[in-house]
Amino acid sequence: MFEFHKNKEVYFNHQAINSERYILPFIEAKRKVDAGMRVLEIGCGEGGVLKPFLNKGCNVIGVELNESKYEYFKHFYEQEIQDKKALVINRDIYKIDVENDLGGKVDIIILKDVIEHIHNQEKLLKELQLFFLKPKGVIFFGFPPWQMPFGGHQQVCKSKFLSRFPYVHLLPFGIYEFLLRAFNEKSEDFIEIKETGISIERFERIVESAGYNTIHKIHYLLNPIYTFKFNLRPLKQNFIVRNIPYFRNYVTTCVYYLIESK
């Protein structure tokens, strides 16, 4: 686990800076983000990604299942919550009542490093379109393709050996689970990611079948967040590699997508 994962204020600031430099401009390349817009982040964590949107005058909403992260969100946005500029809900996204819980539909939905944790991803995209998203609204996705070197999130393992072992998550279920338990890791967390991990090809199929158009995308060889993790500058994927199906998943550390309803 990286040290900044333990310091929630530092982690919040890293996420906010990354969002301001890369996520907000990525969205604004196709959709202007105006004051008064309603922005929902699913799996918002401590809320850092939403900070630049709040700074632009948007009303921000976070949905977070983890109670500890939910409490940190409330701490970081205490004043904004009081001023009705921010809202956070500690609940499964499938159990949200849009009208009663969120006060209606939203202009922008953000899923940053979240879709790979969600079961029944096809169902989620359809429900977002039907119940959550305003007409002409957009959804942002940022996620690591499942097959990339650390697509199993093993970098957060307590074991230094496993945390530095690329592609270990691609081992067969039984062997992978045995290794996790042998190193006293909470195996169910990592097995869940193995069950829900998503490739570029499957994501694009889901987007199409759920009735969306992709209006913007970037594939990264080096994820923008690596600025904080490894002091590495972001690097977009090579044109040739990003157009080779399947192989690209193994050498692409992050993808950004912006979609809208057809």
Phi and psi restraints in degrees (value plus and minus 20) as a CYANA .aco file:
   2 PHE   PHI     -91.7   -51.7
   2 PHE   PSI     130.6   170.6
   3 GLU   PHI     -80.7   -40.7
   3 GLU   PSI     -57.1   -17.1
   4 PHE   PHI     -89.5   -49.5
   4 PHE   PSI     -37.4     2.6
   5 HIS   PHI     -85.2   -45.2
   5 HIS   PSI     -47.3    -7.3
   6 LYS   PHI    -103.6   -63.6
   6 LYS   PSI     -47.2    -7.2
   7 ASN   PHI    -118.4   -78.4
   7 ASN   PSI      78.9   118.9
   8 LYS   PHI     -87.2   -47.2
   8 LYS   PSI     -49.6    -9.6
   9 GLU   PHI     -89.1   -49.1
   9 GLU   PSI     -62.1   -22.1
  10 VAL   PHI     -84.4   -44.4
  10 VAL   PSI     -63.9   -23.9
  11 TYR   PHI     -82.3   -42.3
  11 TYR   PSI     -62.6   -22.6
  12 PHE   PHI     -77.1   -37.1
  12 PHE   PSI     -66.7   -26.7
  13 ASN   PHI     -86.5   -46.5
  13 ASN   PSI     -58.4   -18.4
  14 HIS   PHI     -80.6   -40.6
  14 HIS   PSI     -65.4   -25.4
  15 GLN   PHI     -84.2   -44.2
  15 GLN   PSI     -59.1   -19.1
  16 ALA   PHI     -85.7   -45.7
  16 ALA   PSI     -63.8   -23.8
  17 ILE   PHI     -85.3   -45.3
  17 ILE   PSI     -65.0   -25.0
  18 ASN   PHI     -79.9   -39.9
  18 ASN   PSI     -61.2   -21.2
  19 SER   PHI     -85.3   -45.3
  19 SER   PSI     -62.7   -22.7
  20 GLU   PHI     -86.0   -46.0
  20 GLU   PSI     -58.4   -18.4
  21 ARG   PHI    -100.4   -60.4
  21 ARG   PSI     -52.3   -12.3
  22 TYR   PHI    -145.3  -105.3
  22 TYR   PSI     -67.0   -27.0
  23 ILE   PHI     -92.9   -52.9
  23 ILE   PSI     -70.4   -30.4
  24 LEU   PHI     -80.0   -40.0
  24 LEU   PSI     -68.0   -28.0
  25 PRO   PHI     -82.4   -42.4
  25 PRO   PSI     -54.9   -14.9
  26 PHE   PHI     -81.2   -41.2
  26 PHE   PSI     -65.0   -25.0
  27 ILE   PHI     -86.9   -46.9
  27 ILE   PSI     -63.9   -23.9
  28 GLU   PHI     -90.9   -50.9
  28 GLU   PSI     -32.8     7.2
  29 ALA   PHI     -83.9   -43.9
  29 ALA   PSI     -44.0    -4.0
  30 LYS   PHI    -142.8  -102.8
  30 LYS   PSI     -42.5    -2.5
  31 ARG   PHI    -160.3  -120.3
  31 ARG   PSI     102.8   142.8
  32 LYS   PHI     -90.1   -50.1
  32 LYS   PSI     113.0   153.0
  33 VAL   PHI    -117.8   -77.8
  33 VAL   PSI      93.1   133.1
  34 ASP   PHI    -128.1   -88.1
  34 ASP   PSI     135.3   175.3
  35 ALA   PHI     -76.9   -36.9
  35 ALA   PSI     121.0   161.0
  36 GLY   PHI      73.1   113.1
  36 GLY   PSI     -33.5     6.5
  37 MET   PHI     -86.3   -46.3
  37 MET   PSI     131.6   171.6
  38 ARG   PHI    -122.6   -82.6
  38 ARG   PSI     101.0   141.0
  39 VAL   PHI    -138.6   -98.6
  39 VAL   PSI     102.7   142.7
  40 LEU   PHI    -130.6   -90.6
  40 LEU   PSI     109.2   149.2
  41 GLU   PHI    -132.8   -92.8
  41 GLU   PSI     105.6   145.6
  42 ILE   PHI    -113.6   -73.6
  42 ILE   PSI     106.9   146.9
  43 GLY   PHI      50.8    90.8
  43 GLY   PSI      30.6    70.6
  44 CYS   PHI     -93.7   -53.7
  44 CYS   PSI     -32.8     7.2
  45 GLY   PHI      37.9    77.9
  45 GLY   PSI    -154.1  -114.1
  46 GLU   PHI    -100.5   -60.5
  46 GLU   PSI     -29.7    10.3
  47 GLY   PHI      81.9   121.9
  47 GLY   PSI     -14.9    25.1
  48 GLY   PHI     -79.1   -39.1
  48 GLY   PSI     -58.0   -18.0
  49 VAL   PHI     -81.2   -41.2
  49 VAL   PSI     -51.2   -11.2
  50 LEU   PHI    -100.2   -60.2
  50 LEU   PSI     -34.7     5.3
  51 LYS   PHI     -77.8   -37.8
  51 LYS   PSI     -66.9   -26.9
  52 PRO   PHI     -82.2   -42.2
  52 PRO   PSI     -50.4   -10.4
  53 PHE   PHI     -91.5   -51.5
  53 PHE   PSI     -58.9   -18.9
  54 LEU   PHI     -81.9   -41.9
  54 LEU   PSI     -61.5   -21.5
  55 ASN   PHI     -84.3   -44.3
  55 ASN   PSI     -44.2    -4.2
  56 LYS   PHI    -106.9   -66.9
  56 LYS   PSI     -17.7    22.3
  57 GLY   PHI      74.0   114.0
  57 GLY   PSI      -9.5    30.5
  58 CYS   PHI     -96.9   -56.9
  58 CYS   PSI     136.9   176.9
  59 ASN   PHI    -113.2   -73.2
  59 ASN   PSI     101.9   141.9
  60 VAL   PHI    -129.4   -89.4
  60 VAL   PSI     124.2   164.2
  61 ILE   PHI    -152.5  -112.5
  61 ILE   PSI     112.1   152.1
  62 GLY   PHI    -137.8   -97.8
  62 GLY   PSI     118.9   158.9
  63 VAL   PHI    -139.0   -99.0
  63 VAL   PSI     101.5   141.5
  64 GLU   PHI    -159.5  -119.5
  64 GLU   PSI     107.2   147.2
  65 LEU   PHI    -101.3   -61.3
  65 LEU   PSI     -52.2   -12.2
  66 ASN   PHI     -95.7   -55.7
  66 ASN   PSI     100.4   140.4
  67 GLU   PHI     -85.4   -45.4
  67 GLU   PSI     -57.4   -17.4
  68 SER   PHI     -84.1   -44.1
  68 SER   PSI     -64.5   -24.5
  69 LYS   PHI     -86.2   -46.2
  69 LYS   PSI     -57.9   -17.9
  70 TYR   PHI     -77.9   -37.9
  70 TYR   PSI     -62.4   -22.4
  71 GLU   PHI     -86.5   -46.5
  71 GLU   PSI     -58.1   -18.1
  72 TYR   PHI     -85.6   -45.6
  72 TYR   PSI     -59.1   -19.1
  73 PHE   PHI     -77.8   -37.8
  73 PHE   PSI     -67.8   -27.8
  74 LYS   PHI     -80.0   -40.0
  74 LYS   PSI     -56.6   -16.6
  75 HIS   PHI     -87.2   -47.2
  75 HIS   PSI     -67.7   -27.7
  76 PHE   PHI     -90.7   -50.7
  76 PHE   PSI     -46.0    -6.0
  77 TYR   PHI    -134.3   -94.3
  77 TYR   PSI       7.1    47.1
  78 GLU   PHI     -74.0   -34.0
  78 GLU   PSI     -68.8   -28.8
  79 GLN   PHI     -88.9   -48.9
  79 GLN   PSI     -62.4   -22.4
  80 GLU   PHI     -85.0   -45.0
  80 GLU   PSI     -54.3   -14.3
  81 ILE   PHI     -86.5   -46.5
  81 ILE   PSI     -62.3   -22.3
  82 GLN   PHI     -82.0   -42.0
  82 GLN   PSI     -56.4   -16.4
  83 ASP   PHI    -103.9   -63.9
  83 ASP   PSI     -15.6    24.4
  84 LYS   PHI      45.0    85.0
  84 LYS   PSI       4.5    44.5
  85 LYS   PHI    -116.2   -76.2
  85 LYS   PSI     -34.5     5.5
  86 ALA   PHI    -159.2  -119.2
  86 ALA   PSI     130.9   170.9
  87 LEU   PHI    -165.8  -125.8
  87 LEU   PSI     119.8   159.8
  88 VAL   PHI    -154.8  -114.8
  88 VAL   PSI     121.1   161.1
  89 ILE   PHI    -147.8  -107.8
  89 ILE   PSI     110.9   150.9
  90 ASN   PHI    -115.4   -75.4
  90 ASN   PSI      66.6   106.6
  91 ARG   PHI    -183.0  -143.0
  91 ARG   PSI     138.7   178.7
  92 ASP   PHI     -86.8   -46.8
  92 ASP   PSI     115.3   155.3
  93 ILE   PHI     -79.6   -39.6
  93 ILE   PSI     -49.2    -9.2
  94 TYR   PHI     -92.3   -52.3
  94 TYR   PSI     -30.2     9.8
  95 LYS   PHI    -129.9   -89.9
  95 LYS   PSI      -3.0    37.0
  96 ILE   PHI    -109.4   -69.4
  96 ILE   PSI     110.8   150.8
  97 ASP   PHI    -116.4   -76.4
  97 ASP   PSI      91.0   131.0
  98 VAL   PHI     -78.8   -38.8
  98 VAL   PSI     -64.3   -24.3
  99 GLU   PHI     -91.4   -51.4
  99 GLU   PSI     -69.3   -29.3
 100 ASN   PHI     -96.7   -56.7
 100 ASN   PSI     -56.2   -16.2
 101 ASP   PHI    -110.2   -70.2
 101 ASP   PSI     -58.6   -18.6
 102 LEU   PHI    -124.8   -84.8
 102 LEU   PSI     -33.1     6.9
 103 GLY   PHI      58.9    98.9
 103 GLY   PSI       1.6    41.6
 104 GLY   PHI      98.9   138.9
 104 GLY   PSI    -198.7  -158.7
 105 LYS   PHI     -93.8   -53.8
 105 LYS   PSI     147.3   187.3
 106 VAL   PHI    -144.4  -104.4
 106 VAL   PSI     142.6   182.6
 107 ASP   PHI    -107.0   -67.0
 107 ASP   PSI     -55.2   -15.2
 108 ILE   PHI    -155.8  -115.8
 108 ILE   PSI     114.3   154.3
 109 ILE   PHI    -137.6   -97.6
 109 ILE   PSI     115.9   155.9
 110 ILE   PHI    -139.6   -99.6
 110 ILE   PSI     110.8   150.8
 111 LEU   PHI    -148.3  -108.3
 111 LEU   PSI      78.4   118.4
 112 LYS   PHI    -127.6   -87.6
 112 LYS   PSI      94.3   134.3
 113 ASP   PHI      35.8    75.8
 113 ASP   PSI      24.1    64.1
 114 VAL   PHI    -149.5  -109.5
 114 VAL   PSI     -59.1   -19.1
 115 ILE   PHI     -79.0   -39.0
 115 ILE   PSI     -49.7    -9.7
 116 GLU   PHI     -93.8   -53.8
 116 GLU   PSI     -26.4    13.6
 117 HIS   PHI    -122.9   -82.9
 117 HIS   PSI     -29.2    10.8
 118 ILE   PHI    -116.5   -76.5
 118 ILE   PSI     111.3   151.3
 119 HIS   PHI     -98.1   -58.1
 119 HIS   PSI     131.2   171.2
 120 ASN   PHI      34.6    74.6
 120 ASN   PSI      40.8    80.8
 121 GLN   PHI     -83.9   -43.9
 121 GLN   PSI     -52.5   -12.5
 122 GLU   PHI     -81.5   -41.5
 122 GLU   PSI     -63.8   -23.8
 123 LYS   PHI     -81.9   -41.9
 123 LYS   PSI     -62.4   -22.4
 124 LEU   PHI     -79.7   -39.7
 124 LEU   PSI     -67.8   -27.8
 125 LEU   PHI     -82.3   -42.3
 125 LEU   PSI     -57.5   -17.5
 126 LYS   PHI     -87.8   -47.8
 126 LYS   PSI     -59.9   -19.9
 127 GLU   PHI     -88.9   -48.9
 127 GLU   PSI     -56.6   -16.6
 128 LEU   PHI     -81.6   -41.6
 128 LEU   PSI     -61.2   -21.2
 129 GLN   PHI     -86.7   -46.7
 129 GLN   PSI     -62.9   -22.9
 130 LEU   PHI     -94.7   -54.7
 130 LEU   PSI     -61.5   -21.5
 131 PHE   PHI    -135.0   -95.0
 131 PHE   PSI     -44.1    -4.1
 132 PHE   PHI    -125.8   -85.8
 132 PHE   PSI     -55.5   -15.5
 133 LEU   PHI    -116.1   -76.1
 133 LEU   PSI     111.7   151.7
 134 LYS   PHI     -89.2   -49.2
 134 LYS   PSI     138.2   178.2
 135 PRO   PHI     -75.8   -35.8
 135 PRO   PSI     117.1   157.1
 136 LYS   PHI      50.0    90.0
 136 LYS   PSI     -11.2    28.8
 137 GLY   PHI     -95.1   -55.1
 137 GLY   PSI     144.9   184.9
 138 VAL   PHI    -151.6  -111.6
 138 VAL   PSI     137.4   177.4
 139 ILE   PHI    -144.1  -104.1
 139 ILE   PSI     109.8   149.8
 140 PHE   PHI    -121.1   -81.1
 140 PHE   PSI     114.4   154.4
 141 PHE   PHI    -144.3  -104.3
 141 PHE   PSI     113.4   153.4
 142 GLY   PHI    -151.4  -111.4
 142 GLY   PSI     104.8   144.8
 143 PHE   PHI    -177.7  -137.7
 143 PHE   PSI     136.3   176.3
 144 PRO   PHI    -106.7   -66.7
 144 PRO   PSI     108.1   148.1
 145 PRO   PHI     -75.0   -35.0
 145 PRO   PSI     122.1   162.1
 146 TRP   PHI     -75.8   -35.8
 146 TRP   PSI     -57.9   -17.9
 147 GLN   PHI    -103.6   -63.6
 147 GLN   PSI     -22.2    17.8
 148 MET   PHI     -87.0   -47.0
 148 MET   PSI     143.1   183.1
 149 PRO   PHI     -69.0   -29.0
 149 PRO   PSI     -56.9   -16.9
 150 PHE   PHI    -143.4  -103.4
 150 PHE   PSI      17.6    57.6
 151 GLY   PHI     -87.9   -47.9
 151 GLY   PSI     -32.5     7.5
 152 GLY   PHI    -112.2   -72.2
 152 GLY   PSI     -14.2    25.8
 153 HIS   PHI      40.2    80.2
 153 HIS   PSI       5.0    45.0
 154 GLN   PHI     -86.6   -46.6
 154 GLN   PSI     -31.0     9.0
 155 GLN   PHI     -84.0   -44.0
 155 GLN   PSI     -36.6     3.4
 156 VAL   PHI    -114.8   -74.8
 156 VAL   PSI     -14.9    25.1
 157 CYS   PHI     -80.8   -40.8
 157 CYS   PSI     127.6   167.6
 158 LYS   PHI     -89.0   -49.0
 158 LYS   PSI     -52.8   -12.8
 159 SER   PHI     -92.5   -52.5
 159 SER   PSI     104.1   144.1
 160 LYS   PHI     -84.1   -44.1
 160 LYS   PSI     -54.3   -14.3
 161 PHE   PHI     -82.3   -42.3
 161 PHE   PSI     -73.7   -33.7
 162 LEU   PHI     -86.6   -46.6
 162 LEU   PSI     -56.0   -16.0
 163 SER   PHI     -86.3   -46.3
 163 SER   PSI     -37.0     3.0
 164 ARG   PHI    -133.9   -93.9
 164 ARG   PSI      -3.8    36.2
 165 PHE   PHI    -122.1   -82.1
 165 PHE   PSI      75.7   115.7
 166 PRO   PHI     -86.4   -46.4
 166 PRO   PSI     126.3   166.3
 167 TYR   PHI      46.1    86.1
 167 TYR   PSI     -13.5    26.5
 168 VAL   PHI     -81.1   -41.1
 168 VAL   PSI     -50.5   -10.5
 169 HIS   PHI     -88.1   -48.1
 169 HIS   PSI     -32.3     7.7
 170 LEU   PHI    -107.8   -67.8
 170 LEU   PSI     -23.0    17.0
 171 LEU   PHI     -83.4   -43.4
 171 LEU   PSI     135.8   175.8
 172 PRO   PHI     -74.2   -34.2
 172 PRO   PSI     130.7   170.7
 173 PHE   PHI     -67.3   -27.3
 173 PHE   PSI     -72.2   -32.2
 174 GLY   PHI     -80.3   -40.3
 174 GLY   PSI     -64.8   -24.8
 175 ILE   PHI     -87.9   -47.9
 175 ILE   PSI     -62.1   -22.1
 176 TYR   PHI     -83.0   -43.0
 176 TYR   PSI     -65.7   -25.7
 177 GLU   PHI     -83.4   -43.4
 177 GLU   PSI     -59.6   -19.6
 178 PHE   PHI     -80.7   -40.7
 178 PHE   PSI     -64.3   -24.3
 179 LEU   PHI     -82.0   -42.0
 179 LEU   PSI     -64.7   -24.7
 180 LEU   PHI     -79.4   -39.4
 180 LEU   PSI     -65.3   -25.3
 181 ARG   PHI     -89.0   -49.0
 181 ARG   PSI     -56.0   -16.0
 182 ALA   PHI     -82.7   -42.7
 182 ALA   PSI     -49.9    -9.9
 183 PHE   PHI    -120.9   -80.9
 183 PHE   PSI      -2.7    37.3
 184 ASN   PHI      39.0    79.0
 184 ASN   PSI      15.1    55.1
 185 GLU   PHI    -109.3   -69.3
 185 GLU   PSI     136.3   176.3
 186 LYS   PHI     -97.7   -57.7
 186 LYS   PSI      68.3   108.3
 187 SER   PHI     -80.3   -40.3
 187 SER   PSI     -52.8   -12.8
 188 GLU   PHI     -83.2   -43.2
 188 GLU   PSI     -51.9   -11.9
 189 ASP   PHI     -84.6   -44.6
 189 ASP   PSI     -62.9   -22.9
 190 PHE   PHI     -98.6   -58.6
 190 PHE   PSI     -52.4   -12.4
 191 ILE   PHI     -86.6   -46.6
 191 ILE   PSI     -56.8   -16.8
 192 GLU   PHI     -80.7   -40.7
 192 GLU   PSI     -61.6   -21.6
 193 ILE   PHI     -85.7   -45.7
 193 ILE   PSI     -55.7   -15.7
 194 LYS   PHI     -83.9   -43.9
 194 LYS   PSI     -54.3   -14.3
 195 GLU   PHI     -95.0   -55.0
 195 GLU   PSI     -52.4   -12.4
 196 THR   PHI    -126.9   -86.9
 196 THR   PSI     -27.9    12.1
 197 GLY   PHI     -72.9   -32.9
 197 GLY   PSI     127.3   167.3
 198 ILE   PHI    -150.7  -110.7
 198 ILE   PSI     119.0   159.0
 199 SER   PHI    -113.4   -73.4
 199 SER   PSI     146.9   186.9
 200 ILE   PHI     -81.0   -41.0
 200 ILE   PSI     -64.0   -24.0
 201 GLU   PHI     -84.5   -44.5
 201 GLU   PSI     -64.0   -24.0
 202 ARG   PHI     -88.6   -48.6
 202 ARG   PSI     -58.0   -18.0
 203 PHE   PHI     -80.2   -40.2
 203 PHE   PSI     -66.3   -26.3
 204 GLU   PHI     -85.1   -45.1
 204 GLU   PSI     -54.6   -14.6
 205 ARG   PHI     -86.2   -46.2
 205 ARG   PSI     -62.1   -22.1
 206 ILE   PHI     -83.1   -43.1
 206 ILE   PSI     -64.3   -24.3
 207 VAL   PHI     -77.7   -37.7
 207 VAL   PSI     -66.0   -26.0
 208 GLU   PHI     -85.9   -45.9
 208 GLU   PSI     -67.5   -27.5
 209 SER   PHI     -89.6   -49.6
 209 SER   PSI     -45.5    -5.5
 210 ALA   PHI    -103.3   -63.3
 210 ALA   PSI     -23.6    16.4
 211 GLY   PHI      72.3   112.3
 211 GLY   PSI      14.6    54.6
 212 TYR   PHI    -137.5   -97.5
 212 TYR   PSI     139.1   179.1
 213 ASN   PHI    -129.0   -89.0
 213 ASN   PSI     121.1   161.1
 214 THR   PHI    -106.1   -66.1
 214 THR   PSI     101.2   141.2
 215 ILE   PHI    -127.4   -87.4
 215 ILE   PSI     -29.3    10.7
 216 HIS   PHI    -183.8  -143.8
 216 HIS   PSI     121.9   161.9
 217 LYS   PHI    -175.9  -135.9
 217 LYS   PSI     128.5   168.5
 218 ILE   PHI    -158.6  -118.6
 218 ILE   PSI     114.2   154.2
 219 HIS   PHI    -127.8   -87.8
 219 HIS   PSI     114.1   154.1
 220 TYR   PHI    -131.9   -91.9
 220 TYR   PSI     110.7   150.7
 221 LEU   PHI     -90.5   -50.5
 221 LEU   PSI     -62.3   -22.3
 222 LEU   PHI    -140.1  -100.1
 222 LEU   PSI      95.2   135.2
 223 ASN   PHI     -77.3   -37.3
 223 ASN   PSI     114.7   154.7
 224 PRO   PHI     -72.7   -32.7
 224 PRO   PSI     -52.4   -12.4
 225 ILE   PHI     -88.8   -48.8
 225 ILE   PSI     -34.0     6.0
 226 TYR   PHI     -86.6   -46.6
 226 TYR   PSI     -34.2     5.8
 227 THR   PHI     -74.4   -34.4
 227 THR   PSI     -61.5   -21.5
 228 PHE   PHI    -108.5   -68.5
 228 PHE   PSI     -51.7   -11.7
 229 LYS   PHI     -98.0   -58.0
 229 LYS   PSI     -63.5   -23.5
 230 PHE   PHI    -149.9  -109.9
 230 PHE   PSI     -13.6    26.4
 231 ASN   PHI      38.7    78.7
 231 ASN   PSI      18.7    58.7
 232 LEU   PHI    -130.3   -90.3
 232 LEU   PSI     117.2   157.2
 233 ARG   PHI     -95.4   -55.4
 233 ARG   PSI     124.2   164.2
 234 PRO   PHI     -79.0   -39.0
 234 PRO   PSI     124.8   164.8
 235 LEU   PHI    -161.2  -121.2
 235 LEU   PSI     101.0   141.0
 236 LYS   PHI     -91.1   -51.1
 236 LYS   PSI     131.2   171.2
 237 GLN   PHI     -87.2   -47.2
 237 GLN   PSI     125.2   165.2
 238 ASN   PHI     -76.6   -36.6
 238 ASN   PSI     119.5   159.5
 239 PHE   PHI     -75.8   -35.8
 239 PHE   PSI     -63.6   -23.6
 240 ILE   PHI     -86.0   -46.0
 240 ILE   PSI     -68.3   -28.3
 241 VAL   PHI     -81.7   -41.7
 241 VAL   PSI     -63.9   -23.9
 242 ARG   PHI     -87.1   -47.1
 242 ARG   PSI     -30.6     9.4
 243 ASN   PHI    -127.4   -87.4
 243 ASN   PSI      -7.4    32.6
 244 ILE   PHI    -122.6   -82.6
 244 ILE   PSI      83.4   123.4
 245 PRO   PHI     -75.8   -35.8
 245 PRO   PSI     127.8   167.8
 246 TYR   PHI      52.4    92.4
 246 TYR   PSI     -77.4   -37.4
 247 PHE   PHI     -77.5   -37.5
 247 PHE   PSI     -60.1   -20.1
 248 ARG   PHI     -78.1   -38.1
 248 ARG   PSI     -47.9    -7.9
 249 ASN   PHI     -83.0   -43.0
 249 ASN   PSI     -50.4   -10.4
 250 TYR   PHI     -98.7   -58.7
 250 TYR   PSI     -38.6     1.4
 251 VAL   PHI    -146.9  -106.9
 251 VAL   PSI      -6.6    33.4
 252 THR   PHI    -134.0   -94.0
 252 THR   PSI      98.5   138.5
 253 THR   PHI    -107.8   -67.8
 253 THR   PSI     -34.3     5.7
 254 CYS   PHI    -184.1  -144.1
 254 CYS   PSI     124.6   164.6
 255 VAL   PHI    -149.5  -109.5
 255 VAL   PSI     124.2   164.2
 256 TYR   PHI    -133.8   -93.8
 256 TYR   PSI     114.4   154.4
 257 TYR   PHI    -154.1  -114.1
 257 TYR   PSI     123.3   163.3
 258 LEU   PHI    -144.4  -104.4
 258 LEU   PSI     104.4   144.4
 259 ILE   PHI    -146.3  -106.3
 259 ILE   PSI     137.2   177.2
 260 GLU   PHI    -159.5  -119.5
 260 GLU   PSI     139.1   179.1
 261 SER   PHI     -87.2   -47.2
 261 SER   PSI     121.3   161.3
